[in-house]
Amino acid sequence: MTLKQLSIFLENKPGRLGHPCKALSRAGIDILTLSLADTEQFGILRIIVRDWKTAKNVLEKSGCVVNVSDVLAIEIPDRPGGMEKILNILEPNAINIEYMYAFTLKRGGNAVMIVRVDKPEQAVKVLQPHGVVLLDQAFAWSAAST
């Protein structure tokens, strides 16, 4: 159970972030959650949307460079030690977390973290037997309507 994440490469200059945001807005596409990372020369805007295929098409037609990657949306108890449980499962299985960011909403009393790992399929297999809730693309559909 993975989600598709779009990564948009941007020049690190004023106004560059507005370009993909405006393109998605004009197409009626809502950004459910995002992360923005930068270096001196460029930035990477990572987004989760309801319909990633349409969003990718819209962004590419507007001139953006877009990469699609699989990420995990993991429900984590929102309390001390919640993240530790996940790490204690992934680390012994030699699964590396490359980056992560929080989803903009909670499910019940749980936080939702977007996590990019080096072995997504293996991560799903080792997390599920431990009762870890992984959300799929259908979650992204329902997330904006709650």
C-alpha positions as CSV (number, residue, x, y, z in Angstrom):
1,M,0.0,0.0,0.0
2,T,1.8,3.0,-1.3
3,L,0.8,6.5,-2.3
4,K,2.1,8.3,-5.4
5,Q,4.0,11.5,-4.6
6,L,4.8,14.1,-7.2
7,S,8.2,15.8,-6.9
8,I,8.5,19.1,-8.8
9,F,12.0,20.5,-9.4
10,L,12.1,24.3,-9.0
11,E,14.8,26.9,-9.4
12,N,15.4,28.6,-6.1
13,K,14.2,32.1,-7.1
14,P,11.3,34.3,-6.0
15,G,8.1,33.3,-7.8
16,R,9.1,29.8,-8.9
17,L,6.9,28.1,-6.3
18,G,3.9,30.0,-7.6
19,H,4.1,28.4,-11.0
20,P,3.1,24.8,-10.2
21,C,0.7,26.0,-7.5
22,K,-1.1,28.2,-10.0
23,A,-1.2,25.5,-12.7
24,L,-2.8,23.0,-10.2
25,S,-5.2,25.7,-9.0
26,R,-6.4,26.6,-12.5
27,A,-7.0,22.9,-13.2
28,G,-9.0,22.5,-10.0
29,I,-6.5,20.2,-8.3
30,D,-6.2,20.5,-4.5
31,I,-2.8,19.9,-2.9
32,L,-3.6,17.6,0.1
33,T,-0.1,17.9,1.7
34,L,3.3,19.2,0.7
35,S,6.9,19.5,1.6
36,L,9.4,22.0,0.2
37,A,13.1,21.5,0.5
38,D,15.8,23.6,-0.9
39,T,19.5,24.1,-1.7
40,E,21.1,27.3,-2.9
41,Q,20.4,26.5,-6.5
42,F,17.1,24.6,-6.6
43,G,14.2,23.3,-4.6
44,I,12.0,20.2,-4.6
45,L,8.3,20.6,-4.0
46,R,6.8,17.2,-3.0
47,I,3.0,16.9,-3.1
48,I,0.2,14.4,-2.6
49,V,-2.9,15.1,-4.6
50,R,-6.1,13.1,-5.2
51,D,-5.5,12.4,-8.9
52,W,-1.7,12.2,-9.3
53,K,-1.9,11.3,-13.0
54,T,-3.9,14.3,-14.0
55,A,-1.8,16.6,-11.8
56,K,1.4,15.2,-13.4
57,N,0.0,15.9,-16.8
58,V,-1.1,19.4,-15.9
59,L,2.3,20.2,-14.4
60,E,4.3,18.8,-17.3
61,K,2.1,20.7,-19.8
62,S,2.9,23.9,-17.8
63,G,6.7,23.2,-18.2
64,C,7.5,21.6,-14.8
65,V,9.9,18.7,-14.4
66,V,8.0,16.1,-12.4
67,N,9.1,12.8,-10.9
68,V,6.6,10.2,-9.5
69,S,7.7,8.1,-6.5
70,D,6.0,5.7,-4.1
71,V,5.7,6.8,-0.5
72,L,4.1,5.3,2.5
73,A,1.3,7.1,4.5
74,I,1.7,5.6,8.0
75,E,-0.6,6.2,10.9
76,I,1.4,6.8,14.0
77,P,0.1,7.2,17.5
78,D,0.4,10.9,18.3
79,R,2.2,10.4,21.6
80,P,5.8,10.0,22.8
81,G,7.2,6.8,21.4
82,G,4.8,6.6,18.4
83,M,7.6,7.1,15.8
84,E,10.0,4.8,17.8
85,K,7.6,1.9,17.1
86,I,8.0,2.4,13.4
87,L,11.8,2.8,13.5
88,N,12.1,-0.4,15.6
89,I,10.4,-2.3,12.8
90,L,12.2,-0.7,9.8
91,E,15.7,-0.6,11.1
92,P,16.2,-4.3,11.9
93,N,14.9,-5.0,8.4
94,A,17.6,-2.7,6.8
95,I,15.0,-0.3,5.4
96,N,16.3,3.2,5.2
97,I,14.0,6.3,5.6
98,E,15.2,8.8,3.0
99,Y,12.9,11.6,4.1
100,M,9.5,12.2,5.8
101,Y,7.0,14.9,6.5
102,A,3.6,15.1,8.3
103,F,0.3,14.9,6.5
104,T,-1.8,18.0,7.2
105,L,-4.6,16.1,9.0
106,K,-5.0,13.5,11.7
107,R,-7.0,10.3,11.7
108,G,-8.6,10.0,15.1
109,G,-5.9,10.4,17.7
110,N,-3.2,9.4,15.2
111,A,-0.8,11.5,13.2
112,V,-0.2,10.6,9.5
113,M,3.4,10.7,8.3
114,I,4.5,10.5,4.6
115,V,7.6,8.4,4.5
116,R,9.9,7.7,1.6
117,V,11.9,4.5,2.1
118,D,14.4,2.8,-0.1
119,K,12.4,-0.5,-0.2
120,P,8.7,0.4,-0.1
121,E,7.3,-3.0,-0.9
122,Q,9.4,-4.7,1.8
123,A,8.5,-1.9,4.3
124,V,4.8,-2.7,3.7
125,K,5.4,-6.4,4.3
126,V,7.2,-5.8,7.6
127,L,5.0,-3.0,9.0
128,Q,1.6,-4.6,8.5
129,P,2.1,-7.7,10.7
130,H,2.9,-5.3,13.6
131,G,-0.5,-3.6,13.3
132,V,0.8,-0.5,11.6
133,V,-1.9,1.2,9.5
134,L,-0.8,2.1,6.0
135,L,-3.1,4.3,4.0
136,D,-3.5,4.0,0.2
137,Q,-4.4,6.3,-2.7
138,A,-8.1,6.0,-1.7
139,F,-7.1,7.7,1.6
140,A,-5.9,10.7,-0.4
141,W,-9.3,10.8,-2.0
142,S,-11.1,10.9,1.3
143,A,-8.6,13.0,3.2
144,A,-9.8,16.3,1.6
145,S,-13.4,15.6,2.2
146,T,-13.1,15.1,6.0
